[in-house]
Amino acid sequence: MVRKWLILLILIASTWAQDSSLPKEPTNLIREVYLHAYNLHNADAVLALYADDAVLLSEAGVFSREI
């Protein structure tokens, strides 16, 4: 029983220690860059945001960049 309380206490402490109010600036920055490139119809800039081995899953099908 003590073990369960200790695990619960550790989980509560670790959850409390995480600061959820931190700004998600890197994510917002990437989104803004993506939207800007997309709206300018700049395919090279949009593709530069993806990893070399990225696979795009969409309603149209699966797309992968194979060289």
Buried (B, 14 or more C-beta within 10 A) or exposed (E): EEEEEEEEEEEEEEEEEEEEEEEEEEEEEEEEBBEEBEEEEEEEBBEEEEEEEEEEEEEEEEEEEEE
